[in-house]
Amino acid sequence: MINISLRQLEYFVAAAQHGGAARAAHALSVSQPSISKAIADLESLWNEVLFVRRHARGLDLTAAGRLRQREAQALLEKARALEGPRREEEAGLLRVGCLTTLAPRYLPEILVRMRAKHPQVEIEVHEADTEALVQQLERGALDTALLYDLGLARAVRLEAVTSFVPYALLPAGHALAARSSLALSTLAQEPFILINLPHSREYFLSLFRQAGVAPRIAHETPSIEMVRSLVANGLGVSLLTTRPVRDWSYDGKRVACRRLRGPLTAQSVVMATPGQQGHENPRSALFARIAKAAFAQQRDDMTTPGAASR
């Protein structure tokens, strides 16, 4: 049996907040002996002195009392939350997938925002390539996924979150880095580092095909950070869509990001959810709303003066 009641904790916290049993009793519309007895019972139960009694000056918390007050306050707040009806969409499990190139750059901030706004939502994170994420959504293994819209939507629904335009990635000291923009035909003459993820690979190669040229592929890798490091070390140039905040590679070398010339279709970032009726998780909508706000904030931050030098 639990030998402590929420009422006792409520009286104790009130005495601590109001600095005395009489003032606490007045605030709670109860008798002063009720407050005093609750404090005495807790001190006996915990074998701790919670207050220093000062004649005519009320009560001052001891060090032990301050610690117990914090613990009691937290417990009372949780108890108050239990008094009201629980909104189903704000509590429970949400299985979130994220494209491996997007996850390190954007997902942590979204998770922090979700925890602050909806602390009762438990999030299970899965990273994968686009094809794997779509397959998991189709069979109900994921509730939602953050990815690029590469035309793979089969039995899934897509909700636009933001969009990015692909850019050229070069070693900081490369001669082409002196230009403000580059044509794909120019990049095709350089050794090319290709990101080798299912469908992402085809997307970047399609940009060259649309320009009527073919890249000279020197290396392929499924890692965006490996792409950036290979480029930073002068082993080639590349194209990417996801852009980290700082133009540095993992091994501490500079890279240069340059705009591409010509008509380029912006790459849409979407929240994908299962399309099958009855498979909707109500918490997916909460996650999508938080993701949109996070991307909007980051977009605003990147357009502020000095953002490019970060």
Residue pairs with C-beta under 8 A, 6 or more apart in sequence:
3 45
4 42
4 45
6 75
6 76
6 79
7 38
8 38
8 41
8 42
9 42
9 72
9 75
9 76
10 28
10 76
11 24
11 28
11 30
11 34
11 35
11 38
11 39
12 38
12 39
12 42
12 50
12 68
12 69
12 72
13 69
13 72
13 73
13 76
14 24
14 27
14 28
14 35
15 21
15 24
15 35
15 39
15 51
15 59
16 50
16 51
16 59
16 61
16 65
16 69
17 24
18 24
18 27
19 58
19 59
19 60
20 58
20 59
21 32
21 35
21 36
21 39
21 58
21 59
22 32
22 58
23 58
24 35
25 31
25 32
25 34
25 35
28 35
39 50
39 51
42 50
42 68
43 49
43 50
46 64
46 68
48 62
48 64
48 65
48 68
49 62
49 64
49 65
50 61
50 62
50 64
50 65
50 68
51 59
51 60
51 61
51 62
51 65
52 59
52 60
52 61
52 62
53 59
54 60
61 69
86 120
88 282
89 282
89 283
89 285
89 286
90 118
90 120
90 121
90 283
90 286
91 120
91 121
92 120
92 121
92 122
92 283
93 121
93 122
93 123
93 124
93 283
94 121
94 122
94 123
94 124
94 143
94 144
94 281
94 283
94 284
94 286
94 287
95 124
95 126
95 141
95 142
95 143
95 144
95 281
96 107
96 123
96 124
96 125
96 126
96 142
96 143
96 144
96 145
96 146
96 287
97 125
97 126
97 127
97 128
97 133
97 136
97 137
97 142
97 144
97 145
97 146
97 147
98 106
98 107
98 125
98 126
98 127
98 133
98 145
98 146
98 147
99 127
99 128
99 129
99 130
99 133
99 145
99 146
99 147
99 148
100 127
100 128
100 129
100 197
100 222
100 224
101 195
101 197
101 200
101 224
101 240
101 241
101 242
102 146
102 147
102 148
102 242
102 269
103 125
103 127
103 146
105 242
105 243
105 244
105 245
106 146
106 291
106 294
106 295
106 298
107 125
107 146
109 294
109 298
110 146
110 287
110 290
110 291
110 294
111 123
111 125
113 290
113 293
113 294
114 121
114 123
114 286
114 287
114 290
117 286
117 290
118 283
118 286
118 290
121 283
121 286
121 287
123 287
126 133
126 136
126 142
128 136
129 197
129 198
129 199
129 200
129 222
130 147
130 148
130 150
130 152
130 197
130 198
130 199
130 200
131 152
131 198
131 199
132 198
133 142
133 145
133 147
133 272
134 145
134 147
134 152
134 153
134 154
134 156
134 272
136 142
136 145
137 144
137 145
137 155
137 156
137 272
137 273
137 274
138 154
138 155
138 156
138 274
140 274
140 276
140 279
142 274
143 273
143 274
143 281
143 283
143 284
144 271
144 272
144 273
144 281
144 284
144 287
144 288
145 271
145 272
145 273
146 161
146 269
146 270
146 271
146 272
146 291
147 269
147 270
147 272
148 200
148 203
148 241
148 267
148 268
148 269
148 270
149 158
149 160
149 267
149 268
149 269
149 270
150 199
150 200
150 202
150 203
152 199
153 272
154 275
155 274
155 275
155 276
156 272
156 273
156 274
156 275
157 272
157 273
157 274
157 275
158 270
158 271
158 272
159 270
159 271
159 272
159 273
159 288
160 268
160 269
160 270
161 269
161 270
161 271
161 288
161 291
161 292
161 295
162 268
162 269
162 292
162 295
162 296
162 299
163 266
163 267
163 268
163 269
164 241
164 242
164 243
164 266
164 267
164 269
165 241
165 259
165 260
165 264
165 266
165 267
166 204
166 207
166 239
166 240
166 241
166 260
166 264
166 267
167 239
167 240
167 241
167 243
167 257
167 258
167 259
167 260
168 176
168 182
168 187
168 237
168 238
168 239
168 257
168 258
168 259
168 260
169 193
169 227
169 228
169 231
169 237
169 238
169 239
169 240
169 255
169 256
169 257
170 176
170 177
170 231
170 237
170 255
170 256
170 257
170 258
171 177
171 231
171 232
171 233
171 234
171 237
171 253
171 254
171 255
171 256
172 232
172 247
172 253
172 254
172 255
172 256
173 234
173 254
174 234
174 237
174 256
176 182
176 186
176 187
176 190
176 237
176 258
177 256
177 258
179 258
180 258
180 259
181 258
181 259
181 260
181 261
182 258
182 259
182 260
182 261
183 211
183 260
183 261
183 262
184 207
184 208
184 211
184 213
184 260
184 261
184 262
185 211
185 212
185 213
187 215
187 237
187 239
188 208
188 211
188 213
188 214
188 215
188 216
189 216
190 216
190 236
190 237
191 216
191 218
191 219
191 235
191 236
191 237
192 215
192 216
192 217
192 218
192 236
192 237
192 238
193 218
193 219
193 220
193 221
193 227
193 230
193 231
193 235
193 236
193 237
193 238
194 201
194 204
194 205
194 215
194 217
194 219
194 220
194 221
194 238
195 201
195 204
195 220
195 221
195 222
195 223
195 224
195 227
195 238
195 240
196 220
196 221
196 222
197 222
201 220
203 267
204 239
205 215
207 239
207 264
208 214
208 215
211 262
218 235
218 236
219 230
219 235
219 236
221 227
221 230
224 240
224 242
225 249
225 250
227 238
227 240
228 238
228 240
228 244
228 249
228 250
228 255
229 249
229 250
229 251
229 253
230 236
230 238
231 237
231 238
231 249
231 255
232 248
232 249
232 251
232 253
232 254
232 255
233 249
233 251
233 253
239 260
241 267
243 257
245 310
246 310
247 254
247 255
247 256
247 257
248 254
248 255
249 255
269 295
271 284
271 287
271 288
271 291
273 280
273 281
273 284
274 280
301 307
302 308
